[in-house]
Amino acid sequence: MPLPLVLVPLVAALAGCAVGPDFKQPAVPPVQSYTRTALPAQTESTPGPAGTEQRFAVGQEIPAQWWTLFHSEALDRLIRQALVDSPTLAAAQATLRQAQENLRAEAGVVSPRVDAGLSGERQRFSFAAIGQPNAPSTVFNLYNASVAVSYTFDVGGGWRRELEAMRAQVDYQKFQLQGAHLALTANIVTSAIREASLRAQMLALVEIEALQKQQLDILEQQFRLGGARRTDVLSQRAQLVQTRAAQPPLDKELALARHQLAVLVGQFPGQADLPEFTLDALELPAQLPVSLPSELVRQRPDIRAAEALLHQASAQVGVATANLYPRITLSGSYGSLANSTADLFGPAARVWSVGASVLQPLFHGGELTARRRAAIAAYDQAAAQYRETVLRAFQNVADTLRALEIDARTLRIQNEATSVARETLELTQKEFRYGVANYLTLLNADRQYQQIRISLVQSQAQRYADTAALFQALGGGWWNPSNESAAEGRNGSPPSSLKQEGIGVRGDSAHTLPAPDGSGK
């Protein structure tokens, strides 16, 4: 039996192996709660805007379109537009398609190669090349038509590990796309809340300005009657001007917020037709779904992306290990070779060949083992970065949960302080009108009310912002099968297909990599 045919069974058996570590998903952190002390069942409630009591529904599913819980049709419409027109999502989807095509290309590399060739040439042959210098040279035509087949057996499994690494890269890009989707929707919601907060602060300034203008009119009347000093009138005018001076910075911030909102939805700031957002038009969600800690690592796109990078690094260790093993190539060709095209396909012109080759690295100056050690170090780096990502994710959730609890308490206190400050101001105005209180007392009451009134608006807006931050910290509900985001309508893999792609199931803890050998390969 020819040598190449003898090698086939042996090589096929070896090709079924893949050296290097087999990746296992990291274990779920043994964490029972996000915060050290238990959260209350619900937050405090406060009369007035944004004072709704919010209940923490532990273990409840997060809606895929979580932003609809704010019950703002304008916000829903804006996000739908952004999911269609956002260049950020378009870039992430193009990157995903690139990774998918690179994976398909790499799959072709590990397949057998079949090539067809057709050539024709005319050449002059000198017999001096075979030791007969006195023989006359000859000129002839040579035509060749053949099919060549070659296949390199993946003895160490290096190509399969390379495919594994590229599949992990595709998974990484899928979760990057989902992370971009989550960040985009969260940024639009928080930008809308920011705009609503600025508009509320501007309205509060208008109210304060009206009160101060009323006080100035009273002071000027008293001054004309001799009941007030000129310095009191000037001080009140300065206070009024100072309140008016606070308006332009808010106008600037509002303009910048709307410019940012325009870009987020994929429009030019000068051409965007955006709705105006107010706090009154937003509804604070009364029910807050909170995922179990054991589920967080399967829900956050950034954690899943870090896991994909860890998987890729594990596969690259296998690639570097496989480079230490031999490569066996089998090749064969069949065709015809003739001096004329008329004879090219005749039986006498048939030619064939079968061959095999083995390439075994022996000495590369330590390059191959050094590269393997470098791959192991890269895996250790990816493992550390994965752990850091998980820790920060749990920190994000813990921060927002505590923030929501404290936000409600802060709003209650601010609401009480505003009521007291307004009552104090109204009483002081009456006393000043009748000459019981002096102007300094009135000025202090006015300043106190102005500061507390603005703080109240900011506290109201903070509850909305931290509610949106909680949904983002928990992953945004992309795994929910009801996800109907417009991202599914664009090119590339839709977000809801991530489960269908079989990106992975919860497994055991990460494996321990074998130590590199000390050979000189």
C-alpha positions in Angstrom: 0.0 0.0 0.0 1.4 3.5 -0.9 2.8 5.5 2.1 0.2 8.3 1.8 -2.7 5.8 2.1 -1.1 4.2 5.1 -0.9 7.6 6.9 -4.6 8.4 6.3 -6.1 6.4 9.2 -3.4 7.5 11.7 -3.7 11.2 10.7 -7.5 11.0 10.9 -7.4 9.7 14.4 -4.9 12.4 15.5 -7.0 15.1 13.8 -9.9 14.3 16.2 -7.9 15.8 19.1 -7.5 19.5 20.0 -4.8 20.4 22.4 -5.1 23.2 24.9 -7.7 24.0 27.5 -11.5 23.4 26.9 -13.3 26.6 27.9 -15.9 26.5 30.7 -18.0 29.5 31.6 -17.0 31.1 34.9 -19.1 30.2 37.9 -21.8 32.4 39.0 -20.6 34.6 42.0 -21.9 33.2 45.3 -23.7 36.4 46.1 -27.2 36.5 47.7 -27.8 40.2 47.6 -26.5 43.4 46.0 -26.2 45.4 49.2 -24.9 44.4 52.6 -28.1 45.5 54.4 -31.5 44.5 53.0 -33.4 46.9 50.9 -36.8 48.1 52.0 -39.8 46.6 50.2 -40.6 50.0 48.8 -39.3 53.6 48.9 -40.8 56.4 50.8 -43.6 58.4 49.1 -44.1 62.1 48.9 -47.0 64.2 47.8 -46.5 66.0 44.5 -44.6 65.3 41.3 -42.1 62.3 41.3 -43.3 61.4 44.8 -44.6 58.0 43.9 -43.8 55.1 46.1 -41.6 52.6 44.2 -41.6 48.9 45.1 -38.6 46.6 44.5 -39.9 43.5 42.7 -37.0 41.1 43.3 -36.8 38.3 40.6 -39.3 40.0 38.3 -38.4 40.1 34.6 -37.3 43.4 33.1 -39.2 44.5 30.0 -37.2 44.6 26.9 -38.6 48.1 26.1 -38.1 49.3 29.7 -38.3 52.9 28.7 -42.0 52.5 28.0 -42.6 52.3 31.8 -42.2 56.1 31.9 -45.4 56.3 29.8 -44.2 59.0 27.5 -45.3 58.6 23.9 -42.8 61.3 22.8 -39.9 59.4 24.4 -41.0 56.1 22.9 -41.2 57.7 19.4 -37.8 59.2 19.8 -36.2 56.0 20.8 -37.8 54.1 17.9 -36.3 56.7 15.6 -32.9 56.4 17.2 -32.8 52.6 16.8 -33.3 53.1 13.1 -31.1 56.1 12.4 -28.3 55.9 15.0 -24.8 55.7 13.4 -23.5 54.1 16.6 -25.8 51.1 16.2 -25.0 51.0 12.4 -21.2 50.9 13.2 -21.7 48.1 15.8 -23.8 46.1 13.4 -21.2 46.4 10.6 -18.5 45.3 13.0 -20.6 42.2 13.9 -21.1 41.4 10.2 -17.3 41.8 9.7 -16.6 39.3 12.5 -19.2 36.8 11.1 -17.7 37.0 7.6 -14.2 36.5 9.0 -15.4 33.4 10.8 -16.8 32.0 7.5 -13.5 32.8 5.8 -11.6 31.0 8.5 -13.9 28.0 8.2 -12.9 27.8 4.6 -9.2 27.7 5.5 -9.6 24.4 7.4 -11.5 22.7 4.5 -9.8 20.7 1.8 -8.5 22.8 -1.1 -9.6 21.9 -4.6 -8.1 23.9 -7.5 -8.4 23.5 -11.2 -5.6 24.6 -13.5 -5.2 25.1 -17.2 -2.0 26.3 -18.7 -0.1 26.5 -22.0 3.5 27.4 -22.7 6.1 27.3 -25.4 9.7 26.6 -24.3 13.1 25.9 -25.7 15.0 22.9 -24.1 18.7 22.6 -24.1 20.2 19.1 -23.9 23.2 20.5 -22.2 21.1 20.4 -19.0 21.3 16.6 -19.1 24.9 16.3 -20.1 24.6 16.4 -23.9 25.9 19.8 -25.0 26.4 18.8 -28.6 22.7 17.8 -29.1 20.6 20.5 -30.8 18.1 22.2 -28.7 14.4 21.7 -29.3 11.4 24.0 -29.1 8.0 22.6 -28.2 4.6 23.5 -26.8 3.3 22.1 -23.4 -0.3 22.2 -22.4 -1.6 21.1 -19.0 -5.1 20.7 -17.5 -5.4 19.3 -14.0 -7.3 19.3 -10.7 -5.3 19.4 -7.5 -6.5 18.5 -4.0 -4.7 19.1 -0.8 -5.6 18.9 2.9 -3.5 19.7 6.0 -4.6 17.6 8.9 -5.1 19.6 12.1 -3.2 17.2 14.2 -3.0 19.5 17.2 -6.4 21.1 16.7 -4.8 24.5 16.1 -7.2 25.5 13.3 -10.2 24.3 15.3 -9.0 26.4 18.3 -8.6 29.3 15.8 -12.2 28.8 14.7 -13.2 28.7 18.4 -11.5 32.0 19.0 -13.2 33.6 16.0 -16.6 32.3 17.2 -15.9 33.9 20.5 -15.0 37.1 18.7 -18.4 37.0 17.0 -20.1 36.5 20.4 -18.1 39.5 21.7 -19.3 41.7 18.8 -22.9 40.5 19.4 -22.8 41.6 23.0 -21.0 44.9 22.0 -24.0 45.5 19.7 -26.4 44.8 22.5 -24.4 47.0 24.8 -24.5 49.8 22.3 -28.3 49.4 22.0 -28.6 49.6 25.8 -26.3 52.6 26.1 -28.1 54.4 23.3 -31.6 54.0 24.9 -30.4 54.8 28.4 -28.6 57.9 27.1 -31.7 59.1 25.3 -33.8 58.6 28.4 -31.4 60.4 30.7 -31.0 63.2 28.2 -34.7 63.6 28.1 -34.9 63.7 31.9 -32.1 66.2 31.9 -34.0 68.5 29.6 -37.1 68.1 31.7 -35.2 69.0 34.8 -33.7 72.1 33.2 -37.2 73.2 32.0 -38.5 72.7 35.6 -35.6 74.8 37.0 -36.3 77.5 34.5 -40.0 77.6 35.6 -38.9 77.7 39.2 -36.7 80.7 38.4 -39.6 82.4 36.7 -41.7 81.9 39.8 -39.0 83.2 42.1 -38.4 86.1 39.8 -42.1 87.0 40.0 -42.0 86.9 43.8 -38.8 89.1 43.9 -40.3 91.6 41.5 -43.4 91.8 43.7 -41.1 92.4 46.7 -39.2 95.1 44.8 -42.5 96.9 43.9 -43.4 96.9 47.6 -40.0 98.2 48.7 -40.0 101.0 46.1 -43.5 102.1 47.3 -42.3 102.1 50.9 -39.2 104.0 49.8 -41.3 106.7 48.2 -43.4 106.9 51.4 -40.3 107.1 53.5 -40.8 103.7 55.1 -37.7 102.0 53.5 -34.1 102.8 52.9 -32.5 103.3 49.5 -30.0 100.5 50.3 -32.9 98.1 50.8 -34.3 98.9 47.4 -30.9 98.4 45.8 -30.3 95.2 47.6 -33.6 93.8 46.3 -32.8 94.9 42.8 -29.5 93.1 43.0 -31.3 90.0 44.2 -33.7 90.2 41.3 -30.8 90.7 38.8 -28.9 87.8 40.3 -32.0 85.5 39.8 -32.3 86.7 36.2 -28.5 86.0 35.7 -29.1 82.4 36.6 -31.4 82.0 33.6 -28.8 82.1 30.7 -26.7 79.2 32.1 -29.8 77.1 32.2 -30.6 78.2 28.6 -27.1 77.1 27.6 -27.4 73.7 29.3 -30.8 73.2 27.7 -29.5 73.9 24.3 -26.6 71.5 24.8 -28.9 68.8 26.1 -31.1 69.1 23.0 -28.1 69.1 20.7 -26.9 65.9 22.4 -30.4 64.4 22.0 -30.4 65.2 18.3 -27.1 63.4 17.7 -28.2 60.4 19.7 -31.2 60.0 17.4 -29.0 60.4 14.3 -29.9 63.9 13.3 -28.1 67.2 12.9 -28.8 69.6 15.8 -29.9 72.3 13.4 -32.4 70.1 11.6 -33.8 67.9 14.4 -37.4 68.2 15.1 -37.4 67.1 18.8 -40.3 67.1 21.2 -40.0 69.1 24.4 -39.8 67.0 27.6 -41.1 68.1 31.0 -41.2 66.3 34.3 -45.0 66.4 34.3 -45.1 64.4 31.1 -43.0 61.6 32.6 -44.5 59.0 34.9 -42.3 57.5 37.6 -42.5 53.7 37.4 -44.1 52.4 40.6 -42.8 48.8 40.1 -39.0 48.3 39.8 -38.0 44.8 38.6 -34.8 43.7 40.3 -33.0 40.7 38.8 -31.6 38.1 41.2 -27.8 38.4 41.7 -27.3 34.9 40.3 -28.8 36.1 37.0 -26.9 39.3 36.6 -23.8 37.8 35.0 -26.0 36.3 32.2 -27.9 39.6 31.6 -25.3 42.4 31.5 -23.9 42.8 27.9 -20.6 44.0 29.2 -20.2 40.9 31.4 -21.1 38.6 28.5 -18.7 40.5 26.2 -15.9 40.1 28.8 -16.7 36.4 29.0 -16.4 36.1 25.2 -13.0 37.7 25.4 -12.0 35.2 28.1 -13.2 32.4 25.8 -11.2 33.8 22.9 -8.0 34.0 25.1 -8.6 30.4 26.1 -8.8 29.3 22.5 -5.6 31.2 21.6 -3.8 29.2 24.2 -4.8 26.1 22.3 -3.6 27.7 19.0 -0.2 28.4 20.5 0.0 24.9 21.9 -1.0 23.3 18.6 1.9 25.1 16.9 4.3 22.8 18.8 2.8 19.7 17.1 3.5 18.4 13.6 1.5 19.3 10.5 0.7 16.5 8.0 -0.4 17.5 4.5 -1.8 15.1 1.9 -2.0 16.2 -1.7 -2.9 14.8 -5.0 -3.6 15.9 -8.6 -5.1 14.4 -11.7 -5.1 15.8 -15.2 -3.4 15.7 -18.6 -0.2 16.9 -20.1 0.4 17.1 -23.9 2.3 18.9 -26.6 -0.8 19.9 -28.4 -4.3 20.8 -27.5 -5.7 18.0 -29.7 -3.9 15.4 -27.6 -4.6 17.1 -24.2 -7.6 15.0 -23.3 -6.5 11.8 -24.9 -5.8 8.7 -22.7 -2.0 8.9 -23.3 -1.9 12.4 -21.8 -3.3 11.5 -18.4 -1.1 12.3 -15.4 -1.6 12.0 -11.6 0.3 12.3 -8.4 -0.3 11.5 -4.7 2.0 12.8 -2.0 2.3 13.4 1.7 4.5 15.7 3.8 5.2 16.2 7.6 6.4 19.4 9.2 7.5 19.1 12.8 9.0 22.1 14.5 12.3 21.1 16.2 14.1 24.3 17.1 12.9 27.9 16.8 15.0 29.5 19.5 12.3 29.2 22.1 9.8 31.2 20.0 6.9 28.8 20.1 7.0 28.1 23.8 7.4 31.8 24.6 4.3 32.5 22.5 2.4 29.9 24.4 3.4 31.4 27.7 2.3 34.8 26.3 -1.1 33.3 25.4 -1.4 32.0 28.9 -0.6 35.4 30.3 -3.2 37.0 28.0 -5.7 34.5 29.3 -4.9 35.5 32.9 -5.3 39.1 31.9 -8.7 38.4 30.4 -9.8 36.5 33.5 -8.8 39.4 35.7 -10.7 41.8 33.5 -13.7 39.6 33.5 -13.7 39.5 37.3 -13.3 43.3 37.4 -16.3 43.7 35.0 -18.4 41.5 37.2 -17.4 43.4 40.4 -18.2 46.8 38.8 -21.5 45.5 37.5 -22.6 44.5 41.0 -21.4 47.9 42.2 -23.5 49.6 39.6 -26.6 47.8 40.7 -25.9 48.3 44.4 -25.2 52.0 43.8 -28.5 52.6 42.0 -30.6 50.6 44.4 -29.3 52.6 47.3 -29.6 55.8 45.3 -33.3 55.1 44.6 -33.9 54.5 48.3 -32.1 57.7 49.3 -33.6 59.7 46.5 -37.1 59.1 47.8 -36.0 60.1 51.3 -34.3 63.2 50.0 -37.3 64.2 48.0 -39.5 63.9 51.0 -37.2 66.1 53.0 -36.8 68.6 50.2 -40.6 68.8 49.8 -41.0 69.5 53.5 -38.2 72.0 53.4 -39.8 73.8 50.4 -43.2 74.0 52.1 -41.6 75.4 55.3 -39.4 77.9 53.3 -42.4 79.1 51.2 -44.5 79.5 54.3 -41.7 81.4 56.0 -41.3 83.6 53.0 -45.0 84.4 52.8 -45.2 85.2 56.5 -42.0 87.3 56.4 -43.4 89.2 53.4 -46.6 90.0 55.4 -44.5 91.0 58.5 -42.3 93.2 56.3 -45.3 94.8 54.7 -46.6 95.8 58.2 -43.2 96.8 59.5 -42.8 93.9 61.9 -39.8 92.3 60.0 -36.8 94.1 58.7 -35.5 93.8 55.1 -32.6 91.5 56.1 -35.0 88.9 57.4 -37.0 89.1 54.2 -33.8 88.8 52.1 -32.7 85.7 54.0 -36.1 84.1 53.6 -36.1 84.9 49.9 -32.7 83.4 49.3 -33.5 80.3 51.3 -36.7 79.7 49.4 -34.9 80.1 46.0 -32.2 77.6 46.9 -34.6 75.0 48.3 -37.0 75.4 45.3 -34.3 74.6 42.8 -33.1 71.7 45.0 -36.6 70.3 45.0 -36.7 70.2 41.2 -33.3 68.5 41.1 -34.4 65.9 43.6 -37.5 65.2 41.5 -35.4 64.7 38.3 -32.9 62.6 40.2 -35.5 59.9 40.9 -36.3 59.6 37.2 -32.6 59.5 36.3 -31.7 56.9 38.9 -34.7 54.7 37.8 -33.3 54.7 34.3 -29.9 53.9 35.7 -31.3 50.9 37.4 -32.7 49.4 34.2 -29.4 50.0 32.5 -27.4 48.5 35.4 -29.5 45.3 35.3 -28.9 44.9 31.6 -31.9 46.4 30.0 -34.0 43.2 29.4 -32.5 42.3 26.0 -32.9 38.6 26.8 -36.7 39.1 27.1 -38.3 37.3 24.0 -40.7 40.2 23.7 -37.9 42.5 22.5 -39.2 44.3 19.4 -36.6 46.9 19.1 -35.9 48.4 15.7 -32.4 47.0 15.9 -33.9 43.7 14.8 -34.9 45.3 11.5 -31.3 46.3 10.5 -28.6 44.2 8.9 -26.6 41.9 11.2 -27.8 39.6 13.9 -30.8 40.9 15.8 -30.5 41.4 19.6 -33.3 38.8 20.3 -31.3 36.2 18.4 -28.5 36.1 21.0 -30.1 33.2 22.9 -30.8 31.4 19.6 -27.2 31.7 18.6 -26.2 29.4 21.5 -23.6 31.7 22.9 -23.3 29.5 25.9 -25.0 28.1 29.0 -24.1 28.5 32.6 -21.3 26.1 33.3 -18.6 25.3 35.9 -15.8 27.5 37.0 -13.0 28.5 34.8 -10.4 25.9 34.1 -6.8 25.8 35.1 -4.4 26.1 32.2 -1.5 23.6 31.8 1.9 24.9 32.5 4.1 25.4 29.5 7.0 23.0 28.9 10.6 24.0 28.8 11.5 22.8 25.3 13.3 25.1 22.9 10.5 25.1 20.3 
